[in-house]
Amino acid sequence: KLRNLLFLCSFNACKHNKACKEVYERIVNKGKSKKLALIAVANKLLKQSFAIAKSGRPYDETYVSILPR
């Protein structure tokens, strides 16, 4: 059920979330199917939501992760 909901949310994310839109367009431009691109967007949404929940910060569209090397 959760997977289905994430897939449905990916439709709206492609319209309104800049990062998700870029992922979708990049995958479709490579010649992959639109369904595969939507599944990738759903995966990105899941990763974004866990990062927001873990950090406790509000969503920031301009946030760039700085990982130690």
N, C-alpha and C positions, 0 to 999 in steps of 0.2 A: 504494500500500500504506500509506504513512504517513497519507494522508488518511482512509483507512478506519479505521486504528487510532485516530486522533484522534476520529473520529465515535463509535467504540465507547467511548472513554474519557469522552466527554461525558455518557454515561448515568450513570456513577458520580460524575462531577463535579457533576451536578445534585443528587445526594443528599448529598454530603459537603463540597463547596466552597461557602461562603456567597456569594461574589461570583458564581460561576457560576449558582447557584440563583436569585439575584436577576435576572440577565440573562435566564435562561430564563423565569421567571415574568412579567417585564415584557413580553417579546415575545409570549408566549402570551396574556396579558391584552389585548394590542392587537388580538387576533383573527387573528394570523398562525398558520401551521401549526406543529405541534410539531417537524417535521423541520427547518424553517427555524431554529427556536429552538435545536435541538441543533447545527446547523452554526455558529451564532453562538457557542455555548458552546465548540465545538471551536476556533474562531478565538481566543477569549479564552484558552483553555488554551495555545495556541501562543504567544501574546503573553506570557503569564505565564512560560512556560518559557524563552523567549529573554531576558526581563528578568532572571530568576534567573541564567541562565548568564552573561550580560554583566556583571552586578554582582558575581557571586561570593559573594553573601550567601545564607544559607538562607532558605527560604520563610517569610514572616511574614504571617499572615492579616490583621493590623491595620495593615500598612504602607500609608501614603498618600504618593503621589508629590508632590513639591514641585518644580514646573517653574518656571524663571525666566521672567519676562515681559518 
